[in-house]
Amino acid sequence: MSDPMDLIRSNLSRVRIPEPTNRIYKQECCLSFDTPRSEGGLFIDMNTFLAFGKDCVAWNYEKTGNKVYLHIKQTKKVVAEDRPLKKPTLLGIGIDGGFDNSELEYEETYTIVILPDHVTLPFPSVELPEKVRLAVDAILMAEGAERKEQVAAWIADKKQTSAYAMDLQQIENGVIVPPSGWKCIKCDKTDNLWLNLTDGMILCGRKNWDGTGGNNHAIDHYNETHYPLAVKLGTITADLEAADVFSYPEDESVLDPLLAQHLAHFGIDFSSLQKTEMTTAERELDQNTNFDWNRIQESGQDVEPICGPGYTGLVNLGNSCYLAATMQVVFSTHSFYSRYHRNQSLKVAFEMAPADPTVDLNMQLTKLAHGLLSGKYSIPDLEKDDNANATSTARAKQQGIPPRMFKAVIAASHPEFSTMRQQDALEFFLHFLDQVERANAGKPELDPAKSFKFGVEDRILCSSGKVTYNSRLDYILSLNIPLHEATNKQELEEFHKFKAEKISEGKEVSSDEIVRPRVPLEACLANFSAPEEIHDFYSTALKAKTTAIKTTGLTSFPDYLVLHMRKFVMEAGWVPKKLDVYIDVPDIIDISHIRSNGLQPGEELLPEGVPGDEVESNKPLPNEDIVSQLVSMGFNHHHCEKAAIRTSNAGVEEAMNWLLSHMEDPDIDVPISQEAQGADTLSSVDQSKVDTLISFGFQEEIARKALKASGGDIEKATDWIFSNPEASVSSDMDATTSNTTPTPIDAGLPDGGGRYRLIGIVSHIGTSTQCGHYVAHIFKDGRWVIFNDDKVGASVNPPKDMGYLYFFERLNS
């Protein structure tokens, strides 16, 4: 065997010293959920700065040829078993008498490992080449990419350049700031210090809600002087964008493009400074994620914890329960289990991934599937009962896995999901399936998203007796809740009388006295397919506006049917309100009665619209009441008109939902009159480009429309199609668009009988989808299981009547 020092010297060309802008992974394997605390520790590639667990590092060597790795291993420090755990006496975190937010302490050891023979060299060691020592020091000093991304997400919105930065006046007062030893000029605080960029005064920051922080001297100084910008000392490094600059008049963290110049005014050489202080976002993140909410929440049921394959919890990254609940149900389906776990190994996914696997959706989905389904990370962490009077029992509690890399990838194309704010589980589910479909665009036979996809068809019957059909694709069946169909009307009437009496007596109704409406799911499904009147429908048969009847049905039944209960409605003043209602959902449902079979024998289609002078009269008109109400909410007038037309003037809520989901459409600003004329010019699109899109599996009519909307650009046209799954040449409610049987848009989608079994529920606790908490219940191995972030256990009483999203699996006939 070669001498280890000779080996390291022969591979120095593949060792890099990281720059401040390099992303360095050192907290979690890029391909699995192994960490430095795992049995095999973590290996950091000293060329790419990607991290790999013990089972994956050899794959990286085979793929890249990189031989030199920094191995990090963390082991628990021994803590005296008789150390008492203080009970909190104050509602605060990390303060005397408050909740203890300290984590277990770990010892960290380092070695240099050279593959393929795993030759090891100790670190630190003066015998190592200087380049290796500098590289390791830089890796250990740098903030991990995982942490950087988490903090960036917590900031919620990308920092904007301050309006005060470019013209900031700096006083020539001779102040020179030393590189260390700072202290507030008004008190003895030596941390959480801010340098005012106008006069160079060093002052402490704001006092936090939990008693920590500063003494408000920096904000007091601004109120006295109105000097706008300050930078937090200790956050200034060579990577100036990471410095925490705060604008008092704008009341937010901002970017200062001239920060280097502003610092130089006070004699600060930023390139020599090392980071020592947490930024505001990092401190907020720590306080929100380190807090042990289990000490505050009282669970109503004694849930038996479950561990093993398919029973792995997901750590809450800070308001990420919407993601956790949704992904637990998704990966309980055969389609996603097969695609990303049974039929694709981590190694195969890594071999297909680009140079950086952390940005590859296929890789991160496979990683997440492996983490959730393999059972490798669902191991009980035995904790002794804190109650000294209890018998020495242990509860099996798992730690769960943090889906950081998956969240970063899936949210990269969505400004809201990339923040740490709470989100709507429905919106996330639809965005997720859209991204999965795009990732599998070239191989539709592998696309697991299509197991949720189905065709929807609107049949419009004109008063002339003639019909038109409009088709679209969807992933979810969104159901209104007909409260008038409640089965407990008598109890509700008695309750309202009782409530009125209580109020007249100045008393409140207790939670256990409240009676809620109970609506059968069958009534919601019947309401979906019930006939609906469309007013001001222009009939090309009558050449006049009339009232038409619309009925809606499904042209195909998916493998997995997702029902969305519209529990959130708009109250007066456009305030969203959550319906307090129970939905009685059976374990087995049959939706055969809502199948739509298209044009039937004896039906006559409405004729095409007449060209020329009558085009304008054929053009659908927006409902002015809907438009004016949307405009009053701040939306563009033209966009509001388009939204009203696209939703057939169904209502403000429908138009607003359409508007919010189509704001980024390439053709959103195209005048409605040009869109109407566009139908006549679709044939002028380059046929070779049409043929290219057809070869991708798209219909010719859709291809022409997409190319027209995208200016003939194939890539943009493809993106337009994915962004407009409901798009079709005959998708408008106007009857002037079709005189032939529509081309089936559900071709290639799964189809079968209409009987389904309930397998999953995503429930929401709270007053709005933008706040509160999401929990999943999944039927597994003959029993219901609750998935509440990282807590997994046997469900005692699954809330079948309180779901927000219901997941059904089609039964084979």
Sequence and secondary structure as in RCSB ss.txt:
>XXXX:A:sequence
MSDPMDLIRSNLSRVRIPEPTNRIYKQECCLSFDTPRSEGGLFIDMNTFLAFGKDCVAWNYEKTGNKVYLHIKQT
KKVVAEDRPLKKPTLLGIGIDGGFDNSELEYEETYTIVILPDHVTLPFPSVELPEKVRLAVDAILMAEGAERKEQ
VAAWIADKKQTSAYAMDLQQIENGVIVPPSGWKCIKCDKTDNLWLNLTDGMILCGRKNWDGTGGNNHAIDHYNET
HYPLAVKLGTITADLEAADVFSYPEDESVLDPLLAQHLAHFGIDFSSLQKTEMTTAERELDQNTNFDWNRIQESG
QDVEPICGPGYTGLVNLGNSCYLAATMQVVFSTHSFYSRYHRNQSLKVAFEMAPADPTVDLNMQLTKLAHGLLSG
KYSIPDLEKDDNANATSTARAKQQGIPPRMFKAVIAASHPEFSTMRQQDALEFFLHFLDQVERANAGKPELDPAK
SFKFGVEDRILCSSGKVTYNSRLDYILSLNIPLHEATNKQELEEFHKFKAEKISEGKEVSSDEIVRPRVPLEACL
ANFSAPEEIHDFYSTALKAKTTAIKTTGLTSFPDYLVLHMRKFVMEAGWVPKKLDVYIDVPDIIDISHIRSNGLQ
PGEELLPEGVPGDEVESNKPLPNEDIVSQLVSMGFNHHHCEKAAIRTSNAGVEEAMNWLLSHMEDPDIDVPISQE
AQGADTLSSVDQSKVDTLISFGFQEEIARKALKASGGDIEKATDWIFSNPEASVSSDMDATTSNTTPTPIDAGLP
DGGGRYRLIGIVSHIGTSTQCGHYVAHIFKDGRWVIFNDDKVGASVNPPKDMGYLYFFERLNS
>XXXX:A:secstr
   HHHHHHHTGGG     TTS    SS SSSS  TTSTT EEEETTT  EEETTTHHHHHHHH   EEEEEEEE
E    TT       SS BSSTTSB      EEEEEEEEETTTTEEEEES TTS HHHHHHHHHHHHS  HHHHHH
HHHHT S   B TTTTT     S     SS    SSS   SSEEEETTT  EEE  B TTS B  SHHHHHHHHH
   EEEETT   S GGGS EEETTTTEEEB TTHHHHHHTTT  GGG    S  HHHHHHHHHHSS GGGT   S
S  EE  STT   B   SS HHHHHHHHHHTTSHHHHIIIIIS  HHHHHHHS S GGG HHHHHHHHHHHHHSS
TT   EEEE S TTS S EEEE   B  HHHHHHHTTT TTTTSSS   HHHHHHHHHHHHHHHTTT GGG GGG
GG EEEEEEEE TTS EEEEEEEES EEE   GGG S HHHHHHHHHHHHHHHHTT    GGG    EEEHHHHH
HHHHS EEEEEEEETTTTEEEEEEEEEEESS  SEEEEEE  EEEETTTEEEE   EEE  SEEE GGGB   S 
TT  B      GGGHHHHS    HHHHHHHHHTT  HHHHHHHHHHTTT  HHHHHHHHHHSTT TTTTS HHHH
HHHHHHGGGS HHHHHHHHHTT  HHHHHHHHHHTTT HHHHHHHHHH TT  TT SSSTTS SS    S TTS 
   SEEEEEEEEEEESSSTTSSEEEEEEEETTEEEEEETTEEEE SS  TTSEEEEEEEE   
